[in-house]
Amino acid sequence: MSQTLPYTPLTPIRIVLVEPAGPLNVGSVARVMKNMGLGQLVLVNPQCDPLGDEAKRMAVHAGDILAGAITVSSLPEALIGCQRAIATTARSRSGALPTDLEDPRTVLPWLLNCPSALIFGPEDRGLNNDELSYAQRFLRIRSSSVYPSLNLAQSVGVCCYELRYCVLEPQERVSNSIEIPPASTVPLEVLEGYYQQLEAILLKIGYVYPHTASSRMKKFRRLYNRANLTSEEVAMLRGILSQVEWALSVISHQ
């Protein structure tokens, strides 16, 4: 019989699966989430039936996690209400995205203390560069070079264990050196609104062109994500853009 999870520092963290294809994986993810005390599962455009018999069979006593899972059509929709997001990837990426991938035990405490998301990609390809751009930090599980590819449910299991490790009582840990950082105050959809406004202005003034905007905006996202902006700072930046828009309208009517 399923039991409701108590509220803990892990409760605000959502596990986001982008286009999961295997119902067995989805069921296994639900099970390991409940094993480790996480309850929020978000599915982005799932390519399988998350409530089918195969998923339920693998979930065992975590059927309530499956039943409560939220299904959305896009990654930005999955991140509404979050203040922080970490994306998982198996390899370093070139170009606009960082090559400094972090270890789960180092980066996952950053998700605590605020609504946040841990994002996993499809089984066959992982997260692409566009999907990675919605995260602020990036995680890689350092598996063996002989066979580095982990199953989706295995990857989620490793990360869920590390998240649980973060909130264990000090006497329960092998080491109590983990520091839980203070929470950010900027919902990710607020940052996304700033990025959309910035891109529109940069296109208008000719700093970027339609064919270069995507790659250039990924670099801006990385820059601002490193800054860990506050709500007041985002409001200030949007105020600057609004003033630029006003100035452009004045010039165009002269």
Secondary structure, 3 states (H helix, E strand, C coil): CCCCCCCCCCCCEEEEEECCCCHHHHHHHHHHHHHHCCCEEEEECCCCCCCCHHHHHHHHHHHHHHHCCEEECCHHHHCCCCCEEEEECCCCCCCCCCCCCECHHHHHHHHCCCCEEEEECCCCCCCCHHHHCCCCEEECCCCCCCCCCCCHHHHHHHHHHHHHHHHCCHHHCCCCCCCCCCCCCCCHHHHHHHHHHHHHHHHHHCCCCCCCHHHHHHHHHHHHHHHCCCHHHHHHHHHHHHHHHHHHHHHHCC
